[in-house]
Amino acid sequence: MLDLLRPVVVAPMAGGPSTPELVDAADRAGAFGFLAAGYKTPEAVEAEIRATSSPYGLNLFVPMPPLADPGAVERYREVLRPEADRYEVELPPVRLTDDDHFAAKVELAVTHRVPLVSFTFGVPPRDVVRALRAAGSAVLITVTSGDEARQALTVEPDGLIAQGGGAGGHSSTFSPAAYRGDRSAADVLAEVRAVTDRPVVAAGGSTPALLAAGAVAVQSGTAFLLADEAGTRPAQRAVMLLGGSLSGGSLSGGSLSGKSLSAGSRQTVVTRAFTGQPARALRNRFVDTYSPLAPVGYPAIHHLTAPIRAAAAARDDASALNLWAGVGHAAARPGPVAALIDALNDR
Ligand SMILES: Cc1cc2nc3c(=O)[nH]c(=O)nc-3n(C[C@H](O)[C@H](O)[C@H](O)COP(=O)(O)O)c2cc1C
């Protein structure tokens, strides 16, 4: 695995940004890239695997345990009614479980002998780790604390990903109710390294600093959201490019309705409002309104808000989109991934 990894890892980014083009361009530029299997059908994942020509990683979501309080999801459904009216969508019936085709995606990874497989949202079953390693894959599990690292080590992965609180997108935390996202990547890395001699990839902080602190590689996502090769939504690109300057008005002549982005849109916060799992996102109207009300509950909340997010995306309305981004989002620049990798090494 150490031979495969490069110091700069382009993070898996489910929901559009990760593409085979991004992975291949990262490889040509001396970095290592991940495909994101989350939310996709197994067929779509296989198509991406076939379209990738360089060594690559594949990231899978570990199915979440059943919810402690299904009633809270029903109550949140009622809270979201004004949003459904606003976007003229029906809120779907509550759907408590969805394993994201876990078994089929593991099978794909085994069949295609995916060089590196990473997991987020929990510890995969030991059998799965064994099967992948027997097929020749190296296995990484994402953790956010030393305690989670200990749990992950019980299934004997090749290494761990230590995700700091400033990381963009979902936290992999196994304790979503208590998660605040307030621990630095350096602190999480140190805590994880204290419980294992296995290689640890860091995520959610400065590449040179985390490499100096002992990470074998640093996985970054936000810095690549504006890459030419990324599949990031136009509305998110526009917000990230224009950020605070959007406050109070729409883009002149543009398609983005930025009316409801506040001046604070340049801040990120950890929110469960969109999916029920804590995730770091740029603030917008939806985040500000619903974060205090959203219960723990991935994937139930993800399914509940999906039609609202889809309708907002169709209208290029960033006020109800999940604009995943890390604390370093203001440094993200557009351009070819090769140039962005160079910039990252200097930060
Ligand atoms: C838009 C976006 C989507 C993400 N999707 C995933 C994912 O599907 N799987 C995963 O393990 N991590 C995902 N992450 C988290 C990254 O793996 C990584 O922890 C994070 O990007 C590091 O922080 P940074 O974004 O500040 O670089 C995502 C991050 C972003 C910004």
The ligand as an SDF file (V2000), in Angstrom:
LIG
                    3D

 31 33  0  0  0  0  0  0  0  0999 V2000
  -17.8370   17.3010   -1.6360 C   0  0  0  0  0  0  0  0  0  0  0  0
  -17.2040   16.2740   -0.7390 C   0  0  0  0  0  0  0  0  0  0  0  0
  -17.6420   14.9530   -0.7960 C   0  0  0  0  0  0  0  0  0  0  0  0
  -17.0640   13.9660    0.0080 C   0  0  0  0  0  0  0  0  0  0  0  0
  -17.4510   12.6690   -0.1220 N   0  0  0  0  0  0  0  0  0  0  0  0
  -16.7810   11.7000    0.5440 C   0  0  0  0  0  0  0  0  0  0  0  0
  -17.0540   10.3240    0.2870 C   0  0  0  0  0  0  0  0  0  0  0  0
  -17.8940    9.9710   -0.5400 O   0  0  0  0  0  0  0  0  0  0  0  0
  -16.3640    9.3970    1.0010 N   0  0  0  0  0  0  0  0  0  0  0  0
  -15.3910    9.7480    1.9190 C   0  0  0  0  0  0  0  0  0  0  0  0
  -14.7810    8.8670    2.5050 O   0  0  0  0  0  0  0  0  0  0  0  0
  -15.1150   11.0370    2.1690 N   0  0  0  0  0  0  0  0  0  0  0  0
  -15.7770   12.0210    1.4970 C   0  0  0  0  0  0  0  0  0  0  0  0
  -15.4500   13.3270    1.7220 N   0  0  0  0  0  0  0  0  0  0  0  0
  -14.4600   13.6620    2.7790 C   0  0  0  0  0  0  0  0  0  0  0  0
  -13.0310   13.4940    2.2900 C   0  0  0  0  0  0  0  0  0  0  0  0
  -12.6870   12.1370    2.2550 O   0  0  0  0  0  0  0  0  0  0  0  0
  -12.0050   14.1890    3.1910 C   0  0  0  0  0  0  0  0  0  0  0  0
  -12.1280   13.7480    4.5100 O   0  0  0  0  0  0  0  0  0  0  0  0
  -12.1260   15.7080    3.1690 C   0  0  0  0  0  0  0  0  0  0  0  0
  -12.3500   16.1650    1.8640 O   0  0  0  0  0  0  0  0  0  0  0  0
  -10.8520   16.3440    3.7170 C   0  0  0  0  0  0  0  0  0  0  0  0
  -11.0540   17.7080    4.0180 O   0  0  0  0  0  0  0  0  0  0  0  0
  -10.9620   18.8610    2.9040 P   0  0  0  0  0  0  0  0  0  0  0  0
  -12.2170   18.7340    2.1200 O   0  0  0  0  0  0  0  0  0  0  0  0
  -10.9270   20.0980    3.6930 O   0  0  0  0  0  0  0  0  0  0  0  0
   -9.7680   18.6040    2.0670 O   0  0  0  0  0  0  0  0  0  0  0  0
  -16.0270   14.3280    0.9280 C   0  0  0  0  0  0  0  0  0  0  0  0
  -15.6080   15.6630    0.9870 C   0  0  0  0  0  0  0  0  0  0  0  0
  -16.1680   16.6270    0.1680 C   0  0  0  0  0  0  0  0  0  0  0  0
  -15.6590   18.0370    0.2500 C   0  0  0  0  0  0  0  0  0  0  0  0
  1  2  1  0
  2  3  1  0
  2 30  2  0
  3  4  2  0
  4  5  1  0
  4 28  1  0
  5  6  2  0
  6  7  1  0
  6 13  1  0
  7  8  2  0
  7  9  1  0
  9 10  1  0
 10 11  2  0
 10 12  1  0
 12 13  2  0
 13 14  1  0
 14 15  1  0
 14 28  1  0
 15 16  1  0
 16 17  1  0
 16 18  1  0
 18 19  1  0
 18 20  1  0
 20 21  1  0
 20 22  1  0
 22 23  1  0
 23 24  1  0
 24 25  2  0
 24 26  1  0
 24 27  1  0
 28 29  2  0
 29 30  1  0
 30 31  1  0
M  END
$$$$
